[in-house]
């Protein structure tokens, strides 16, 4: 689900619709955070590694597009 939100956000953001792209990216980040908390308490080491990698990718995307909302 997070990948779909990220793909839609990227399409919206690059086509000039900054606010809807930001909203979709924020909702994907929220889903990633909630699933990360769930995996932290009940997931395997491999799942935790994937969540860590996806959080790093989200941080990198925030740095690339220059949105402070995703970098703080």
SULFENWO-V468814 format. One record per backbone hydrogen bond with DSSP energy under -1.0 kcal/mol. CO is the residue of the C=O (numbers start at 0). NH is the residue of the N-H. Records with the same first field share a line. If there is no record, write none. Layout:
# SULFENWO-V468814
CO = NH ; NH
This chain:
# SULFENWO-V468814
0 = 4
1 = 5
2 = 6
3 = 7
4 = 8
5 = 9
6 = 10
7 = 11
8 = 12
9 = 13
10 = 14
11 = 16
15 = 17
16 = 20
17 = 21
18 = 22
19 = 23
20 = 24
21 = 25
22 = 26
23 = 27
24 = 28
25 = 29
26 = 30
27 = 31
28 = 32
29 = 33
30 = 34
31 = 35
32 = 36
33 = 37
34 = 38
35 = 39
36 = 40
37 = 41
38 = 42
43 = 47
44 = 48
45 = 49
46 = 50
47 = 51
48 = 52
49 = 53
50 = 54
51 = 55
52 = 56
53 = 57
54 = 58
55 = 59
56 = 60
57 = 61
58 = 62
59 = 63
60 = 64
61 = 66
66 = 69
67 = 71
